[in-house]
Amino acid sequence: MNKDEKIEFINEILKNTKDMLIDNIDKIPENWTGIEIRWLLEQQLKIDTRIASFKKTTKRYKDFMNTCKIENLF
């Protein structure tokens, strides 16, 4: 993917997640703060990534983890 494609892909995932949260805003309890909403966001992103998941024992995943560590991506 080139830079523009990466940006478009990231924007689409985040838009879908944002839309889901906003569509369900009335279901989110009033007493929830940013902490619970972040947990909800985390869970939704985990669900989205399962769609395209690969076994985490593959070389591809190991290469991914290595790159993330080297580039300090998380």
C-alpha positions, 0 to 999 in steps of 0.5 A: 500500500502506498501512503495515500492508500494507508491513510484511506484504510486507517480513516475507513476503519476509524470511521466505521468504529466511530459510526458504530459507537455513535449509532449505539450512543444511547446504549452507553451508560451515563456514568461511563467516562472516557475509561469505559468508552476507551475499553468499548473502542478497544473491543470494537477494534478487536472485533474489526481486526478478527475479520482479517486475522491470521494466526499469530504464529506465522512469520508474517505476524512475527515480522509485524511485531518486530517492525512495531518494536523497531519503529516504536509503533506501540 
